[in-house]
Amino acid sequence: MNWDVIVVGGGLAGLTSAAYLGRAGKRVLLLERAENLGGRGTSRNHEGFDFSSGLHALYGGGAAAEVLGDLGVEISAAPAPIAGALISLEGSTHAMPVGFVTLMASDLLGFAEKVEAAKVLYEIDRAPIDSVPELPLSVYLAAIAPTRRVREVVAAILRTVTYSRSARLVSARVAVRQMRRASRDGVRYLHGGWAGLTAGLARAALHAGVDVRVAQNVERVVHDGRVRGVVVSGQRVACDKVVLAVGPRAAESLTGEDLGADSLVPMRASCLDVALTSLPVPRHRFVVGVDEPFFFNVQSEVARLAPEGAALASVVEYLEPAEHGDRGRLEAVFDRLQPGWRQTAVRAQFLRSITVMGAHPTPGTGRGVTTHVPGLFVCGDWITSGVGEILSDAALGSGREAAHHAVEDSGHEREPARARVA
Ligand SMILES: Cc1cc2nc3c(=O)[nH]c(=O)nc-3n(C[C@H](O)[C@H](O)[C@H](O)COP(=O)(O)OP(=O)(O)OC[C@H]3O[C@@H](n4cnc5c(N)ncnc54)[C@H](O)[C@@H]3O)c2cc1C
């Protein structure tokens, strides 16, 4: 059989792309090399605790919400509670200044710093988004928050919503937009973890007639000026078009093409998720580090992720590009915020250094879904150009966009959307 489109990779991007292609009437084969679908967007249940691949939250107001609505995927989730959120600085915790009242009540800043912080938070919340410069977040923060303490507190909050340690690698506009989505459109924690998102997208793909196969490692994309097929376990499978929904390095090695991977800087983190029979300090369930780049969160307080009375607590450390995680540092955060946790811990998952997003949304860089090989498209959370999204919004948004391009593609040569550096 000659497939219209083969989608390589069954993560969130690949499933999205396949579902749209199937709905457009294409004969679609999706090949995933792992035994299960979902890639980084999944979760596994161990003795009643749902572990995702580290701490995950679904933001409203972006491409993911649009795609889920389009495809009729319903997500079972609870809103993230912001009341009681804390900031950790120099070993002690303080109320997080999320609004005027919490800012004025906080003992974190002096009066003049509070006035400055109020202006900065107002600017981030209210300035027309087009007036926020397409500059690195570090440059923008230095301009709007001259006082170091204020800047550090605001940077820590923005780090939590963008997942990036490196403010110099993140677009200020992207960070501000993500912050607004958190405050206006809401953030949700999924009941049962991120497997629910994968399952919903997989159902949409199957419903659209996509042939979904797991444990299929694609070895190569065959192309000679246009796509001819893929090679799986030494066998060639013919198709007219390919959507590669794998990471940038994998996409380059499957095609032998330069897809700009060298110019992309992945966003990485280290995560420790711990299943606890009880939470030693219930007050400490949402804590953002200012002088240490961590975020501690107990999502099971609102989402169904743990048996009754038990808790699933997580800490994530945002990493610099060349840095590696360290379990001891994450355990030290638990020791400080949840003393006695070791006595109630029944299982732990440590991810030393996981790619959160395939590329930083750095101003002047980015890659789109088309390539210079006719019939070959790419998608995934490393596609930041054109789609203009981050994290799972980039995965679902680029999956949709790659599908649209593949449907429209006439097979003629076109200018590729290449990675570029300012
Ligand atoms: C710790 C952590 C926290 C996160 N938090 C959030 C959050 O709070 N909010 C949010 O929106 N996003 C979050 N994300 C990001 C989100 O999980 C990802 O953006 C999304 O899952 C990426 O999906 P993807 O399809 O692009 O890539 P992947 O999930 O990496 O999927 C790629 C798939 O391709 C398959 N594959 C690779 N090579 C081949 C081959 N040769 N043949 C066949 N298959 C192949 C892989 O097995 C994999 O299944 C987080 C990620 C992490 C790791």
The ligand as an SDF file (V2000), in Angstrom:
LIG
                    3D

 53 58  0  0  0  0  0  0  0  0999 V2000
    9.8000   17.6280   32.8540 C   0  0  0  0  0  0  0  0  0  0  0  0
    8.9050   18.2060   31.8190 C   0  0  0  0  0  0  0  0  0  0  0  0
    7.9390   19.1310   32.1670 C   0  0  0  0  0  0  0  0  0  0  0  0
    7.1050   19.6940   31.2180 C   0  0  0  0  0  0  0  0  0  0  0  0
    6.1390   20.5540   31.6090 N   0  0  0  0  0  0  0  0  0  0  0  0
    5.2750   21.0470   30.7170 C   0  0  0  0  0  0  0  0  0  0  0  0
    4.2220   21.8800   31.1300 C   0  0  0  0  0  0  0  0  0  0  0  0
    4.0740   22.1550   32.3060 O   0  0  0  0  0  0  0  0  0  0  0  0
    3.3770   22.3630   30.1840 N   0  0  0  0  0  0  0  0  0  0  0  0
    3.5160   22.0530   28.8630 C   0  0  0  0  0  0  0  0  0  0  0  0
    2.7270   22.5040   28.0580 O   0  0  0  0  0  0  0  0  0  0  0  0
    4.5160   21.2610   28.4340 N   0  0  0  0  0  0  0  0  0  0  0  0
    5.3890   20.7530   29.3290 C   0  0  0  0  0  0  0  0  0  0  0  0
    6.4120   19.9430   28.9230 N   0  0  0  0  0  0  0  0  0  0  0  0
    6.6450   19.7900   27.4900 C   0  0  0  0  0  0  0  0  0  0  0  0
    5.8370   18.6860   26.8140 C   0  0  0  0  0  0  0  0  0  0  0  0
    5.8990   17.4950   27.5480 O   0  0  0  0  0  0  0  0  0  0  0  0
    6.4500   18.4880   25.4360 C   0  0  0  0  0  0  0  0  0  0  0  0
    6.4350   19.7280   24.7600 O   0  0  0  0  0  0  0  0  0  0  0  0
    5.7290   17.4880   24.5620 C   0  0  0  0  0  0  0  0  0  0  0  0
    5.4580   16.3000   25.2580 O   0  0  0  0  0  0  0  0  0  0  0  0
    6.6160   17.2150   23.3580 C   0  0  0  0  0  0  0  0  0  0  0  0
    5.9340   16.3910   22.4390 O   0  0  0  0  0  0  0  0  0  0  0  0
    6.6130   16.0300   21.0590 P   0  0  0  0  0  0  0  0  0  0  0  0
    5.6550   15.1600   20.3300 O   0  0  0  0  0  0  0  0  0  0  0  0
    7.0940   17.2530   20.3960 O   0  0  0  0  0  0  0  0  0  0  0  0
    7.9550   15.2150   21.4060 O   0  0  0  0  0  0  0  0  0  0  0  0
    8.1810   13.8010   22.1200 P   0  0  0  0  0  0  0  0  0  0  0  0
    7.2750   13.6350   23.2680 O   0  0  0  0  0  0  0  0  0  0  0  0
    9.6480   13.7240   22.4050 O   0  0  0  0  0  0  0  0  0  0  0  0
    7.7820   12.7280   21.0160 O   0  0  0  0  0  0  0  0  0  0  0  0
    8.6650   12.2540   20.0270 C   0  0  0  0  0  0  0  0  0  0  0  0
    8.2840   10.7880   19.7650 C   0  0  0  0  0  0  0  0  0  0  0  0
    9.0190   10.3230   18.6320 O   0  0  0  0  0  0  0  0  0  0  0  0
    9.3950    8.9900   18.8870 C   0  0  0  0  0  0  0  0  0  0  0  0
   10.5190    8.6670   17.9980 N   0  0  0  0  0  0  0  0  0  0  0  0
   11.7780    9.2080   18.0370 C   0  0  0  0  0  0  0  0  0  0  0  0
   12.5380    8.6580   17.0590 N   0  0  0  0  0  0  0  0  0  0  0  0
   11.7470    7.7710   16.4080 C   0  0  0  0  0  0  0  0  0  0  0  0
   11.9780    6.8820   15.3120 C   0  0  0  0  0  0  0  0  0  0  0  0
   13.1620    6.7980   14.7000 N   0  0  0  0  0  0  0  0  0  0  0  0
   10.9430    6.0920   14.8860 N   0  0  0  0  0  0  0  0  0  0  0  0
    9.7230    6.1730   15.5000 C   0  0  0  0  0  0  0  0  0  0  0  0
    9.4630    6.9800   16.5450 N   0  0  0  0  0  0  0  0  0  0  0  0
   10.4590    7.7690   16.9880 C   0  0  0  0  0  0  0  0  0  0  0  0
    9.7660    9.0030   20.3710 C   0  0  0  0  0  0  0  0  0  0  0  0
    9.7600    7.6960   20.9150 O   0  0  0  0  0  0  0  0  0  0  0  0
    8.6490    9.8870   20.9440 C   0  0  0  0  0  0  0  0  0  0  0  0
    7.5170    9.1370   21.3380 O   0  0  0  0  0  0  0  0  0  0  0  0
    7.2620   19.3470   29.8580 C   0  0  0  0  0  0  0  0  0  0  0  0
    8.2230   18.4050   29.4900 C   0  0  0  0  0  0  0  0  0  0  0  0
    9.0340   17.8300   30.4500 C   0  0  0  0  0  0  0  0  0  0  0  0
   10.0400   16.8120   30.0450 C   0  0  0  0  0  0  0  0  0  0  0  0
  1  2  1  0
  2  3  1  0
  2 52  2  0
  3  4  2  0
  4  5  1  0
  4 50  1  0
  5  6  2  0
  6  7  1  0
  6 13  1  0
  7  8  2  0
  7  9  1  0
  9 10  1  0
 10 11  2  0
 10 12  1  0
 12 13  2  0
 13 14  1  0
 14 15  1  0
 14 50  1  0
 15 16  1  0
 16 17  1  0
 16 18  1  0
 18 19  1  0
 18 20  1  0
 20 21  1  0
 20 22  1  0
 22 23  1  0
 23 24  1  0
 24 25  2  0
 24 26  1  0
 24 27  1  0
 27 28  1  0
 28 29  2  0
 28 30  1  0
 28 31  1  0
 31 32  1  0
 32 33  1  0
 33 34  1  0
 33 48  1  0
 34 35  1  0
 35 36  1  0
 35 46  1  0
 36 37  1  0
 36 45  1  0
 37 38  2  0
 38 39  1  0
 39 40  1  0
 39 45  2  0
 40 41  1  0
 40 42  2  0
 42 43  1  0
 43 44  2  0
 44 45  1  0
 46 47  1  0
 46 48  1  0
 48 49  1  0
 50 51  2  0
 51 52  1  0
 52 53  1  0
M  END
$$$$
